[in-house]
Amino acid sequence: MKPEKLFLLLLFAGSCFSAEQDLPAGEEAFHSKQYSDFEKPETCQSCHTDIYQQWSQAMMSQAYTHHWDEIEYFDLAVAHAKVVPELKPVVDGCNGCHAPLAYLSGDVPPPRPAENSRANESVSCDLCHSIIGFKGDVPFNFNYISSPGRMKYGAKAGLKSPHHDTEYNEFFTKAEFCGTCHNEKNPYGIWVKSTQLEWKEGPYGQQGVVCQQCHVPKALGKNAKMAQEDVVAQHLFHGAHDPGKLAGAIEMRMHPEEREIEYDGTAVIKVQLFNGKAGHKIPTGSVEDRIMWLHLTAQDADGAEYHLPVDKKGFAGEAYTIAADELAYQDMGIAKGIENFPGVQRDGVPIGDRIFRMPYFDKQGRMTIQQWNTASLGTDYRIGPRETKIETFTWELPEDIALGKVTFTARLNYQRLVKPVADFLGVPEEESEIVPINTATTWIEVYD
């Protein structure tokens, strides 16, 4: 090849790369595209049957249409921004991850899900496979770079399609790909979502075990009807809405300090909880909404049942980690137009149970579930990756306890949304249903 032709080729290639890197990301990308730039998921289904069906069952396909997301966005966030207009940019930005095609097209707020617009495609196939990287040093607040068109990007090289071009992009193999939406910093500079950052700071991040290995696992199969069988990424995206992912996420065991105790003695029970499954903290994601709590009961030889409150440890902010009869979430009254709103029950679980959570506070110091209105964070008492927490229950035996065997049962429960909040906002019950994570049992013998 002549030198001048090689120079032109390199110049052209360099200009293409530069042009892609100059594409807008984050808030700069608002109204930079059109819906028509992206193919509909149903188009992808015609060839990628299995992958489409997997996606359609995952929360990726429901990021905009899911009932709680709709209520939180329209009844709280959008309504709040009408009262406090300076919140509008961050509330509009919710769509950068929940309805990215709508955000990129400038269709904000998008039509309600019942209107069946293209915003309902949520995090669609073509949106993800148009991403070529992210801008900045940290992936967060939808700072992905989207370059839609005939070229589709992915994690496997050498693929051919009769419908589009394909190109390997290493970014699809990185945890940062997920971080562009699973990390969020709000207007107060608070990391209100930090799942990828939790991973990065933990043991899995240090060892290079990326998000995709758990949430997009690989298996033999076909990625398209006309393809040969190969190792294919299963687009399962299992997470907080999958009972199978939650079951056993925390391993538990328990024991008494003494097996045999006199009828007027004191039993001390210790419960060990180990996060041996998740590469991030539990709970993660929408931490402001979610709680996980430990409930311990004892049953004596006559069948009488007792509830045991957890022992206090004395750390700062512990009060928010032990269920109590307290009110919170008063800032929901702003969006609902309720003056001097007293709030609703903070926890909605048995008083005295240990709660694994990180509380969010508004600028008045009131606990909130509104991440856009969060001015500070409380004590982080979640369970980190490969972390073990030990909870102790000291119980003075009741005077009327039956002699013989006493069985203790520990139940670790999870809710995606605090039930009093769900009830107040009219969120369907499935979002606040109690999901069992694990159970453990032990026993003592009470003698005279």
C-alpha positions in Angstrom: 0.0 0.0 0.0 1.3 3.4 -0.9 2.2 5.6 2.1 -0.3 8.3 1.3 -3.1 5.7 1.1 -2.0 4.2 4.4 -2.0 7.7 6.0 -5.6 8.4 4.8 -6.7 5.0 6.1 -5.2 5.6 9.5 -6.6 9.2 9.5 -10.1 7.9 8.7 -9.9 5.1 11.3 -8.7 7.6 13.9 -11.4 10.1 13.1 -14.1 7.3 13.5 -12.7 6.4 16.9 -12.5 10.0 18.0 -16.0 10.7 16.8 -17.3 7.8 18.9 -15.5 9.0 21.9 -16.9 12.5 21.3 -20.5 11.1 21.5 -22.4 12.6 24.4 -23.0 10.6 27.6 -25.0 11.2 30.8 -27.0 14.4 30.9 -25.2 15.6 27.8 -26.9 12.8 25.8 -30.4 14.0 26.6 -32.3 14.5 23.3 -29.3 13.4 21.3 -31.0 10.4 19.6 -34.4 9.4 18.3 -36.5 6.3 19.1 -36.1 5.3 15.5 -32.3 5.0 16.0 -32.9 1.8 18.0 -34.4 -1.5 16.9 -37.3 -2.9 18.9 -36.8 -6.0 21.0 -39.3 -7.9 18.9 -36.9 -7.4 15.9 -34.2 -9.1 17.9 -36.5 -11.9 18.9 -36.8 -13.1 15.3 -33.3 -14.5 15.5 -32.3 -14.4 19.2 -35.2 -16.4 20.5 -33.7 -17.7 23.8 -32.0 -14.5 24.7 -35.2 -12.5 24.0 -37.2 -14.8 26.3 -34.6 -14.5 29.0 -34.5 -10.8 28.8 -38.3 -10.5 28.8 -38.5 -12.3 32.2 -35.8 -10.1 33.7 -36.2 -6.7 35.4 -34.2 -5.2 32.5 -37.3 -5.5 30.4 -39.5 -4.0 33.2 -37.2 -1.2 34.4 -39.8 1.4 33.3 -43.1 -0.6 33.5 -42.6 -2.2 36.9 -45.4 -1.1 39.2 -43.2 0.2 42.0 -41.0 2.1 39.6 -44.0 3.7 38.0 -45.4 4.8 41.4 -42.1 6.0 42.7 -41.3 8.0 39.6 -44.7 9.6 38.9 -46.3 9.8 42.3 -43.1 10.8 44.3 -40.3 12.0 42.0 -42.1 13.9 39.3 -44.6 15.3 41.8 -41.8 16.4 44.1 -40.0 18.1 41.3 -43.2 20.1 40.5 -43.0 21.5 44.1 -39.2 21.9 44.1 -38.3 22.7 40.4 -34.5 22.5 40.9 -35.0 18.7 41.3 -36.3 18.4 37.8 -32.9 17.5 36.1 -32.2 14.7 38.5 -35.8 13.4 38.3 -35.6 13.5 34.5 -32.3 11.6 34.8 -34.1 8.6 36.3 -35.0 7.7 32.8 -31.4 7.6 31.7 -31.4 4.1 33.2 -35.0 3.1 33.6 -36.2 4.3 30.2 -33.0 5.1 28.3 -34.5 5.3 24.8 -37.0 7.9 26.1 -34.2 9.9 27.8 -31.9 9.8 24.7 -34.9 10.8 22.6 -35.9 13.7 24.9 -39.2 12.2 25.7 -39.3 13.1 29.4 -41.3 12.5 31.4 -42.2 9.6 29.2 -45.9 8.5 28.7 -47.2 6.3 31.5 -46.7 2.6 30.9 -50.4 2.2 30.1 -49.9 4.3 27.0 -47.6 1.6 25.6 -45.0 3.9 24.1 -41.5 2.9 23.2 -40.4 4.0 26.7 -41.9 0.6 27.8 -39.0 -1.2 26.1 -37.0 -0.2 29.3 -33.4 -1.4 29.0 -33.7 -2.9 25.6 -31.4 -5.2 23.6 -30.4 -2.6 21.2 -29.7 0.0 23.9 -27.2 -2.3 25.6 -25.6 -3.5 22.4 -25.1 0.1 21.2 -22.9 1.0 24.1 -19.2 1.4 23.3 -17.8 2.7 26.7 -18.3 5.4 29.3 -17.1 8.9 29.9 -15.1 9.9 32.9 -13.1 8.0 35.5 -16.1 6.4 37.4 -19.1 4.7 35.8 -22.3 6.3 37.3 -25.4 8.2 36.4 -25.9 6.7 33.0 -22.6 8.0 31.6 -22.5 5.2 29.0 -21.7 6.2 25.4 -24.4 4.9 23.0 -23.7 4.6 19.3 -26.8 3.0 17.7 -26.8 1.8 14.2 -26.1 -1.3 12.1 -23.1 -2.2 14.2 -24.0 -4.2 17.3 -21.3 -4.5 20.1 -20.8 -7.5 22.4 -18.5 -9.7 24.4 -17.7 -12.3 21.7 -15.5 -11.8 18.6 -16.0 -13.3 15.2 -19.8 -13.4 15.1 -21.7 -12.8 11.8 -25.3 -11.9 11.3 -27.5 -11.5 8.1 -29.3 -8.5 9.7 -26.5 -6.4 11.3 -22.8 -6.1 11.7 -21.0 -7.2 14.9 -18.0 -6.1 16.7 -16.2 -7.3 19.9 -16.0 -4.7 22.6 -14.0 -5.5 25.7 -16.2 -3.1 27.7 -18.9 -5.8 27.8 -16.6 -8.0 29.9 -16.0 -5.3 32.5 -17.9 -4.5 35.7 -17.8 -0.9 34.7 -20.4 -1.7 32.0 -22.9 -2.4 34.8 -21.7 0.5 36.9 -23.0 3.1 34.5 -26.4 2.5 35.9 -25.8 0.6 39.1 -23.9 3.5 40.6 -25.7 6.8 41.2 -24.7 10.0 42.8 -27.5 12.5 43.7 -27.5 16.3 43.8 -26.2 16.3 47.3 -23.1 14.4 46.2 -24.3 11.2 48.0 -23.7 7.8 46.5 -27.3 6.6 46.7 -26.6 3.5 44.6 -23.1 2.0 44.6 -23.4 -1.7 43.7 -20.4 -1.7 41.3 -18.3 0.4 43.7 -19.1 -2.1 46.5 -17.9 -4.9 44.2 -14.8 -3.0 43.3 -13.8 -2.4 47.0 -14.5 -6.0 47.9 -12.7 -9.3 47.4 -14.5 -10.2 44.1 -13.3 -6.9 42.6 -9.8 -7.6 43.7 -9.9 -11.0 42.2 -11.5 -9.9 38.9 -14.7 -11.9 39.4 -17.0 -9.5 37.5 -20.8 -8.9 37.8 -21.5 -10.8 34.5 -20.2 -14.1 35.9 -23.1 -14.2 38.4 -25.8 -12.2 36.6 -25.1 -13.2 33.0 -23.7 -16.7 33.4 -22.6 -18.8 30.4 -23.8 -22.1 29.2 -23.8 -24.2 26.0 -26.4 -23.0 23.6 -27.2 -21.0 20.5 -27.2 -17.2 20.5 -29.2 -17.2 17.3 -31.4 -19.6 15.4 -28.9 -20.0 12.6 -25.8 -20.2 14.9 -23.8 -23.2 15.9 -23.9 -24.4 19.5 -21.3 -22.6 21.6 -20.8 -21.1 25.0 -23.4 -18.4 25.2 -24.1 -15.7 27.8 -27.5 -16.3 29.4 -29.2 -13.0 29.7 -30.9 -13.9 33.0 -29.9 -10.8 35.0 -31.0 -12.5 38.2 -31.3 -10.0 41.1 -33.5 -8.8 44.0 -36.7 -9.9 42.3 -35.6 -13.5 41.9 -36.4 -15.8 44.9 -33.7 -18.3 43.6 -31.1 -15.6 43.8 -32.2 -14.5 47.3 -32.5 -17.9 48.8 -29.4 -18.8 50.7 -27.7 -15.5 49.8 -26.7 -15.3 53.5 -25.6 -18.5 55.2 -26.6 -19.0 58.8 -25.8 -21.1 61.8 -26.5 -20.6 65.5 -25.6 -22.1 68.9 -26.2 -21.6 72.6 -23.3 -20.8 74.9 -24.6 -23.6 77.2 -26.8 -26.5 76.3 -28.1 -27.2 79.8 -29.6 -24.3 81.7 -31.5 -24.2 85.1 -35.1 -23.1 84.9 -34.2 -19.7 86.4 -31.1 -19.2 84.4 -30.2 -17.1 81.3 -29.7 -18.5 77.7 -27.3 -16.8 75.4 -27.8 -17.6 71.7 -25.4 -16.5 69.0 -26.2 -16.4 65.3 -23.6 -16.2 62.6 -24.5 -14.7 59.2 -22.1 -15.1 56.3 -22.4 -13.4 52.9 -20.8 -16.2 50.8 -22.7 -15.7 47.6 -22.9 -12.0 46.6 -20.0 -9.9 45.3 -21.6 -6.8 46.8 -23.3 -5.8 50.1 -26.7 -7.2 51.0 -29.0 -5.4 50.6 -27.7 -3.4 47.6 -29.1 -1.3 44.9 -32.2 0.6 46.1 -30.9 0.4 49.7 -33.3 3.2 50.8 -36.2 0.9 50.0 -34.9 -2.5 51.2 -34.5 -4.2 54.5 -33.3 -7.6 55.7 -34.0 -8.6 59.3 -33.2 -11.4 61.7 -36.2 -12.7 63.7 -35.5 -15.2 66.6 -38.1 -17.2 68.4 -38.0 -19.9 71.1 -40.5 -22.7 71.7 -40.5 -24.6 75.0 -41.5 -28.2 75.6 -45.2 -27.3 76.0 -45.3 -25.4 72.7 -45.3 -21.9 74.2 -43.5 -19.5 71.9 -41.4 -16.5 72.8 -39.9 -13.7 70.7 -36.3 -12.7 71.5 -35.0 -9.1 70.9 -31.4 -8.8 69.7 -28.7 -7.6 72.1 -27.5 -4.1 71.5 -23.9 -3.6 70.4 -23.6 0.1 71.2 -22.3 1.4 67.9 -23.2 4.9 66.6 -26.5 4.9 64.7 -27.5 1.4 66.0 -31.0 2.6 66.7 -31.8 2.4 63.0 -30.7 -1.2 62.9 -33.1 -2.5 65.6 -36.8 -2.5 64.7 -38.8 0.0 66.8 -42.1 1.8 66.9 -40.9 4.9 65.1 -42.3 7.1 62.3 -40.2 8.1 59.3 -40.4 9.1 55.6 -42.2 12.4 56.3 -40.8 13.9 53.1 -43.3 11.9 51.1 -45.8 14.5 52.2 -44.1 17.0 49.8 -45.0 15.1 46.7 -48.4 14.0 48.1 -49.4 17.5 49.1 -49.9 16.6 52.8 -48.8 19.5 55.0 -47.1 18.4 58.3 -47.2 14.8 57.2 -46.4 12.7 60.3 -44.9 9.9 58.3 -45.5 6.1 58.5 -43.9 3.3 60.5 -40.2 3.2 59.9 -39.7 -0.6 59.9 -42.9 -2.6 59.9 -41.2 -5.6 61.3 -41.3 -7.1 64.9 -39.9 -4.7 67.4 -36.4 -5.7 68.6 -35.4 -7.6 65.5 -32.0 -6.8 64.0 -32.2 -5.0 60.6 -29.4 -5.0 58.1 -29.7 -1.7 56.3 -28.2 1.7 55.6 -30.6 4.5 56.4 -30.9 7.6 54.1 -31.7 11.0 55.6 -33.1 14.2 54.1 -31.6 17.6 54.9 -33.9 17.9 58.0 -32.3 14.6 59.3 -35.5 12.6 58.7 -35.2 9.1 57.3 -36.3 8.9 53.6 -36.8 6.5 50.8 -36.4 9.2 48.2 -32.8 9.0 46.9 -33.1 12.3 45.1 -33.9 14.0 48.4 -31.1 12.2 50.4 -28.7 14.6 52.0 -26.7 12.2 54.2 -26.3 8.5 55.0 -26.5 6.7 58.3 -24.5 3.8 59.6 -24.0 1.1 57.0 -25.0 -2.1 58.7 -25.4 -4.3 55.7 -23.4 -7.6 55.2 -20.5 -7.2 52.8 -19.1 -9.8 50.4 -17.5 -12.6 52.4 -18.3 -10.8 55.6 -19.6 -12.6 58.7 -21.8 -10.8 61.3 -22.5 -12.3 64.7 -25.7 -11.4 66.5 -26.3 -12.3 70.2 -29.6 -12.8 72.0 -29.5 -12.9 75.8 -32.7 -14.3 77.3 -33.7 -14.6 80.9 -35.9 -17.7 81.0 -39.5 -16.9 81.8 -40.8 -18.1 85.2 -43.4 -20.3 83.5 -41.1 -22.0 81.0 -41.7 -25.7 80.7 -38.9 -28.0 81.7 -37.2 -30.0 78.8 -36.1 -29.0 75.4 -36.4 -25.5 74.1 -36.0 -25.0 70.4 -34.8 -21.7 68.9 -35.5 -20.8 65.3 -33.8 -17.9 63.5 -35.4 -16.5 60.3 -33.6 -14.1 58.0 -36.2 -12.2 56.0 -36.1 -9.7 53.2 -38.4 -7.0 51.8 -37.8 -5.1 48.6 -39.9 -2.2 49.9 -40.7 -1.4 53.5 -44.3 -2.5 54.0 -45.7 0.7 55.7 -44.4 2.7 52.7 -45.9 0.2 50.2 -49.2 0.3 52.0 -49.3 4.1 52.1 -48.5 4.5 48.4 -50.7 1.7 47.2 -47.9 -0.4 45.9 -49.0 -4.0 45.0 -48.3 -6.4 47.8 -45.7 -8.5 45.9 -43.2 -5.7 46.3 -43.4 -5.7 50.1 -43.9 -9.5 50.5 -41.6 -11.2 53.0 -39.0 -13.2 51.1 -37.2 -15.9 53.2 -33.4 -15.8 52.9 -32.5 -18.5 55.3 -33.3 -20.2 58.6 -31.3 -21.9 61.4 -32.2 -23.8 64.5 -30.6 -24.8 67.8 -31.8 -26.0 71.2 -31.1 -26.0 75.0 -32.3 -28.3 77.8 -34.0 -26.6 80.7 -33.8 -28.5 84.0 -35.0 -28.1 87.6 
